[in-house]
Amino acid sequence: MRMTTAAARPRRRAKRGEGERLREEILAAARDLLAETQDADAVSVRMVADKVGVSTPSIYLHFADKAALLDAVCEAVFAELDQQMEAAAATTDDPFDGLRLRGLAYSRFALSNPEQYRLAMMRMPAHHLESPPFSAEDIVGGPTYHHLTEAVQRCIDVGVFAPGIDPQRVATTLWAAAHGAVSLCLAKPGLAGEDAEALCDMVIAQAGMGAAFMSYVAPEGHDHPDHTPGRAGPGEGGSRTSVEIAALLRSLPQM
């Protein structure tokens, strides 16, 4: 029996000025396929072309190869992520609550788009390339990180974080906490329990409070100059860090 292959849906030739629209359709198709397959390795340029209804060479007019296409997908993912985080933060006038709401929007987006999140945030860097696609530098230079750093600065301005603390350092720390929670939920869902979003909410809230506390008692992550945790001082049997923190917390007024 003669075998035939499914042809791409017929598509009229793009008119002048429609190239950007086709590019967006290609990106949307790639994201849909990532959601369907849950595996970036399983998505091919031919599959994307078939879904859009164009020939494979048409894809290469916009993207040099699959890596370039996936790189553009990462940029699109972060653009949408930034929009959702900013929209969430816009629902409150409180700087610290806005920071928390950004984290929750981040975790919701990641949990709802697991393969796209893995592609953007959990790929190992390509060490053989001088400029790996969508690197840490791309993230730090992008609007999502910039807006997060601005949100941290607003918290510094109202005294939530200690004056003089580096807002980028705090922003990276908080991002790391949210990413860690999301990654655990995606990789080992059983550990998150029945409500992964609730776990992320708890981690984000505690990370924010911890960062605020540490910015005052141990600026820039350094320990108190009088002693080093885990190392006995003169006349001490060991570190006093736990005792000092417990005493400080007990002295705080009840909220």
Secondary structure, 3 states (H helix, E strand, C coil): CCCCCCCCCCCCCCCCCCHHHHHHHHHHHHHHHHHHHCCHHHCCHHHHHHHHCCCHHHHHCCCCCHHHHHHHHHHHHHHHHHHHHHHHHCCCCCHHHHHHHHHHHHHHHHHHCHHHHHHHHCCCCCCCCCCCCCCHHHHHCCHHHHHHHHHHHHHHHCCCCCCCCCHHHHHHHHHHHHHHHHHHHHHCHHHHCCCHHHHHHHHHHHHHHHHHHHHHHCHHHCCCCCCCCCCCCCCCCCCCHHHHHHHHHHCCCCC
